Amino acid sequence: MLDMERLCNSLVTWLVQRVQQAGAEGAVFGMSGGIDSAVVSVLCKKAFGDKALGLIMPCYSDENDELDARLVADKFGIECRTVVLDNIYDEFMKAVEPTDNIMAKANIKPRLRMTTLYYYAAINNYLVVGSENKSELTVGYFTKHGDSGADLLPIANLVKSQVRELAAYLGIPQKIIEKAPAAGLWSGQTDEQEMGLTYQELDQYILTGRINSPEKEAKIKAMHQKSEHKRQMPQIPDF
């Protein structure tokens, strides 16, 4: 069991130190209405006060996600702006050749959000703080150069269950803690359904190195191996 008070204080201190080392003045982060972004938002608020900026970036998104993001922003006094990306997505799709590849089209959304975050980071001299957790990173459940595109990933050493513990400690609204995790790539999409794994199973494997299902253990190992390139800097020749 982690000491949540100590963990929270350490993460806040780490954020402050990294931003100062970069010569930046604060942090900008996406607010998706999910638990991971809620935790990151509150940590940034604790670290940077009024120099913490949350962006809600709907792109043909469920309107309830924006309401949940606003719930967190209002409860913790986080400065929050909405940038609607629907039209930008449409214009991009008009400019490229059409495809029936659902993932190719869906991954445009987090990449547009990443671009938006870096725009606001540049005009404010902030760093971009991402909300990937260890469970997602282990199996590559993120969009390369999308939601993984950040300067700092404060909860990247925490599995999903630990993020939930930290969320409870921080006072994140219970409806968000209990909400089914979803990347918001398309209507009705959920993380666990898409991965074919529960976070409980994934977390158990990460923390202990084993689960009771050999098939799912093999699946996790295969997902980790296949996504290795997503966790690395671009490869360069060694000569």
C-alpha positions as CSV (number, residue, x, y, z in Angstrom):
1,M,0.0,0.0,0.0
2,L,1.4,3.3,-1.0
3,D,1.6,6.3,1.3
4,M,-0.7,8.7,-0.7
5,E,0.2,11.8,1.2
6,R,3.9,11.2,0.6
7,L,3.3,10.2,-3.0
8,C,1.3,13.4,-3.7
9,N,3.8,15.7,-2.1
10,S,6.7,14.0,-4.0
11,L,4.9,14.3,-7.3
12,V,4.1,17.9,-6.8
13,T,7.7,18.6,-5.9
14,W,8.9,16.7,-8.9
15,L,6.6,18.7,-11.2
16,V,7.9,22.0,-9.8
17,Q,11.5,21.0,-10.1
18,R,11.2,19.8,-13.7
19,V,9.4,22.9,-14.8
20,Q,11.9,25.1,-13.1
21,Q,14.8,23.2,-14.6
22,A,13.3,23.8,-18.1
23,G,13.0,27.5,-17.4
24,A,9.3,27.3,-17.8
25,E,6.6,29.0,-15.7
26,G,3.8,26.5,-15.4
27,A,1.9,23.6,-16.9
28,V,-0.8,22.9,-19.5
29,F,-2.6,19.6,-19.6
30,G,-5.6,18.0,-21.3
31,M,-8.8,17.5,-19.3
32,S,-10.7,14.5,-20.8
33,G,-13.2,13.9,-18.0
34,G,-11.4,10.7,-17.0
35,I,-9.6,9.7,-13.8
36,D,-6.0,10.0,-15.1
37,S,-6.4,13.5,-16.5
38,A,-8.3,14.5,-13.3
39,V,-5.4,13.3,-11.1
40,V,-2.8,15.1,-13.3
41,S,-4.9,18.3,-13.3
42,V,-5.1,18.4,-9.5
43,L,-1.4,17.7,-9.1
44,C,-0.6,20.5,-11.5
45,K,-2.9,22.9,-9.7
46,K,-1.2,22.0,-6.4
47,A,2.2,22.6,-8.1
48,F,1.6,25.7,-10.1
49,G,-1.6,27.4,-8.8
50,D,-2.9,29.9,-11.3
51,K,-0.1,28.9,-13.7
52,A,-1.9,25.5,-14.3
53,L,-4.0,25.5,-17.4
54,G,-6.4,22.8,-18.4
55,L,-7.7,22.3,-21.9
56,I,-10.9,20.5,-22.8
57,M,-10.5,19.5,-26.4
58,P,-13.7,17.8,-27.8
59,C,-13.3,16.2,-31.2
60,Y,-16.7,14.6,-31.9
61,S,-16.6,13.6,-28.2
62,D,-19.3,12.6,-25.7
63,E,-20.6,15.8,-24.2
64,N,-20.6,14.0,-20.8
65,D,-16.8,13.9,-20.9
66,E,-16.7,17.7,-21.0
67,L,-19.2,18.0,-18.1
68,D,-17.0,15.6,-16.0
69,A,-13.9,17.7,-16.9
70,R,-15.7,20.9,-15.8
71,L,-16.7,19.2,-12.6
72,V,-13.1,18.7,-11.7
73,A,-12.1,22.2,-12.9
74,D,-14.8,23.8,-10.8
75,K,-14.2,21.7,-7.7
76,F,-10.5,22.5,-7.6
77,G,-10.5,26.0,-9.1
78,I,-8.5,25.0,-12.2
79,E,-8.3,27.5,-15.0
80,C,-9.9,25.7,-17.9
81,R,-10.5,26.5,-21.6
82,T,-12.4,24.6,-24.3
83,V,-10.9,24.3,-27.8
84,V,-13.4,22.5,-30.1
85,L,-11.5,20.5,-32.7
86,D,-14.4,19.1,-34.8
87,N,-13.9,21.4,-37.8
88,I,-10.1,20.9,-37.8
89,Y,-10.6,17.2,-37.8
90,D,-13.0,17.6,-40.8
91,E,-10.6,19.7,-42.7
92,F,-7.8,17.3,-42.2
93,M,-9.9,14.4,-43.4
94,K,-10.8,16.5,-46.5
95,A,-7.1,17.0,-47.2
96,V,-6.0,13.4,-47.1
97,E,-7.2,10.4,-49.1
98,P,-10.2,8.6,-47.6
99,T,-9.8,5.3,-45.6
100,D,-11.9,2.8,-43.9
101,N,-9.2,2.2,-41.3
102,I,-10.9,3.2,-38.0
103,M,-7.7,3.5,-36.0
104,A,-6.0,5.7,-38.5
105,K,-8.9,8.1,-38.3
106,A,-9.4,7.8,-34.6
107,N,-5.7,8.5,-33.8
108,I,-6.0,11.9,-35.5
109,K,-7.9,13.1,-32.5
110,P,-5.2,12.7,-29.8
111,R,-2.6,14.1,-32.2
112,L,-4.7,17.2,-32.8
113,R,-5.0,17.6,-29.0
114,M,-1.2,17.2,-28.6
115,T,-0.7,20.0,-31.2
116,T,-3.2,22.2,-29.3
117,L,-1.4,21.6,-26.0
118,Y,2.0,22.5,-27.4
119,Y,0.5,25.7,-28.9
120,Y,-0.7,26.8,-25.5
121,A,2.6,25.7,-23.9
122,A,4.5,27.9,-26.3
123,I,2.5,31.0,-25.8
124,N,2.6,30.7,-22.0
125,N,6.1,29.3,-21.5
126,Y,4.6,26.2,-19.9
127,L,5.4,22.5,-20.2
128,V,2.9,19.9,-21.4
129,V,2.0,17.4,-18.7
130,G,0.5,14.1,-19.9
131,S,-1.6,11.6,-18.1
132,E,-0.4,8.2,-19.2
133,N,-0.2,5.6,-16.5
134,K,2.0,2.5,-16.2
135,S,-0.7,0.1,-17.2
136,E,-1.3,1.9,-20.5
137,L,2.4,2.4,-21.2
138,T,3.2,-1.3,-20.5
139,V,0.9,-2.6,-23.3
140,G,1.2,0.4,-25.6
141,Y,-2.4,1.5,-25.1
142,F,-1.8,5.1,-26.2
143,T,-1.4,7.0,-29.4
144,K,2.2,7.6,-30.4
145,H,2.8,11.3,-30.8
146,G,-0.7,11.8,-29.5
147,D,-1.7,11.4,-25.8
148,S,1.8,10.2,-25.1
149,G,3.2,13.5,-26.6
150,A,4.2,15.4,-23.4
151,D,7.1,16.8,-21.6
152,L,6.3,15.3,-18.2
153,L,4.4,12.1,-17.3
154,P,3.9,12.3,-13.5
155,I,1.8,9.2,-13.1
156,A,3.7,6.9,-15.5
157,N,5.0,4.8,-12.6
158,L,1.5,4.1,-11.2
159,V,-0.7,1.3,-12.4
160,K,-4.4,2.1,-12.8
161,S,-5.4,0.8,-9.4
162,Q,-2.8,3.1,-7.8
163,V,-4.1,6.0,-9.8
164,R,-7.5,5.3,-8.3
165,E,-6.1,5.3,-4.8
166,L,-4.4,8.6,-5.5
167,A,-7.6,10.0,-7.0
168,A,-9.5,9.1,-3.8
169,Y,-6.9,10.8,-1.7
170,L,-7.0,13.9,-3.8
171,G,-10.8,14.1,-3.5
172,I,-11.6,13.5,-7.2
173,P,-15.4,13.1,-7.5
174,Q,-16.5,9.5,-7.1
175,K,-18.4,9.4,-10.4
176,I,-15.1,10.0,-12.2
177,I,-13.2,7.4,-10.1
178,E,-15.9,4.8,-10.9
179,K,-16.3,5.8,-14.6
180,A,-15.4,3.1,-17.1
181,P,-12.0,4.1,-18.6
182,A,-12.3,5.2,-22.2
183,A,-9.9,6.9,-24.7
184,G,-12.9,8.6,-26.3
185,L,-11.8,7.6,-29.8
186,W,-15.3,6.6,-30.9
187,S,-18.8,6.3,-29.4
188,G,-19.1,3.5,-26.9
189,Q,-15.4,2.7,-26.8
190,T,-13.9,1.5,-23.5
191,D,-10.3,0.7,-22.7
192,E,-10.9,-2.8,-21.3
193,Q,-13.2,-3.8,-24.2
194,E,-10.6,-2.7,-26.7
195,M,-7.6,-4.3,-24.9
196,G,-9.4,-7.5,-24.2
197,L,-8.1,-7.3,-20.6
198,T,-9.3,-5.8,-17.4
199,Y,-7.1,-3.3,-15.6
200,Q,-7.2,-5.6,-12.6
201,E,-5.6,-8.3,-14.7
202,L,-3.1,-6.0,-16.2
203,D,-2.2,-4.4,-12.9
204,Q,-1.7,-7.7,-11.3
205,Y,0.6,-8.9,-14.0
206,I,2.7,-5.7,-13.9
207,L,2.9,-5.8,-10.1
208,T,3.5,-9.5,-9.6
209,G,4.7,-10.8,-12.9
210,R,1.8,-13.3,-13.2
211,I,-1.9,-13.8,-13.5
212,N,-4.1,-16.9,-13.5
213,S,-4.8,-16.9,-17.2
214,P,-1.9,-18.2,-19.4
215,E,-3.7,-16.8,-22.4
216,K,-4.0,-13.3,-21.1
217,E,-0.5,-13.4,-19.7
218,A,0.7,-14.3,-23.2
219,K,-1.5,-11.5,-24.6
220,I,0.1,-8.9,-22.3
221,K,3.6,-10.0,-23.2
222,A,2.8,-9.8,-26.9
223,M,1.2,-6.4,-26.6
224,H,4.3,-5.2,-24.7
225,Q,6.7,-6.5,-27.3
226,K,4.6,-5.2,-30.3
227,S,4.4,-1.7,-28.8
228,E,8.1,-1.4,-27.8
229,H,8.7,1.2,-30.5
230,K,6.1,3.5,-28.9
231,R,8.1,3.7,-25.7
232,Q,11.4,4.6,-27.4
233,M,12.9,7.7,-29.0
234,P,13.2,7.5,-32.8
235,Q,15.8,5.0,-33.8
236,I,19.0,6.2,-35.4
237,P,21.9,4.2,-36.9
238,D,24.7,3.3,-34.5
239,F,27.4,4.2,-37.0
